[in-house]
């Protein structure tokens, strides 16, 4: 409790100021008023300054705002223009990409075509020799067929000439032996005797066409004697002329003819028809034997045709004599010619092709 009381005494002493302090208070009040006025002036000045600064700041802010709004408007315009330009650019890019895609497709297609062409060219280059050899072999086979089957020397020569020309175009020294073999066959064919197959065939056709017009021996009649002309004896009177004419008429009733062949066969109309047809068949058989180079059948058919013409037809007729002479000439013609064998050349070509295929690197 002592401590509490001491504290109350001290606080009471402090609460009651001394008298000296109370006496000097009026003089200090006048000085503080001046200070308060100065402070007020300073506050007003500060307030005015603040207001001016606020007004200036506001003006500046307004100007900045307007400038900023202007800039924003310009930026917005530029942004719209930029968007428009960007859209145009994107559209141009899309078109360019489309065109580039088309060009790439065309380029890829062109490259594929080029690759295909190169492959085809390589294949052609590889197979060109094979094709050439195949054509040469075909020509040689054709020449052999023309010789062995038809005996057509001219056709065989043409086929051999084609084979030699193709060998020449290949321009390879390795093919020199083949060319020599082909040329040797050509010279052998040129040395053969010439048989005019076409000419003989045409002459046989002409004879066949003339068979129906040739007169048979039984159809021949003696030529009538020339009647005695009345003007030849102008001194004869009417009675003599009458008797002479009557005698001429009587002589026409009976004719006497000397026949070189007393046994002229008499043929019925049907037999005459078959005779002409069989004669045509004989000539056609000779023509067929000519095309097949069958000399035995050819001569046999011509001989039979000559015998029938001499036996049944009028040999004194000019047309019959001409046909007989033609048949005699054709019968003496040699149509069978031994054709040379050109299979060795064909076999040499096949051996060369086999060696080329089996060569390394092919």
Buried (B, 14 or more C-beta within 10 A) or exposed (E): EEEEEEEEEEEEEEEEEEEEEEEEEEEEEEEEEEEEEEEEEEEEEEEEEEEEEEEEEEEEEEEEEEEEEEEEEEEEEEEEEEEEEEEEEEEEEEEEEEEEEEEEEEEEEEEEEEEEEEEEEEEEEEEEBEEBBEEBBEBBBBBBBBBBEBBBBEBBBBBBBBBBEBBEEBEEEEBEEBBEBBBBBBEBBEEBEEBEBEEBBEBBEEBBEBBEEBEBBEEBEEEEEEEEEEEEEEEEEEEEBEEBEEEEEEEEEEEEEEEEEEEBEEBEEEEBEEBBEEBBBBBBBBBBBBBEBBBEBBBBBBBBBBEBBBBBBBBEBEEBBEBBEBBEEBBEBEBBBEBBEBEEBBEBBEEBBEEEEEEEEE
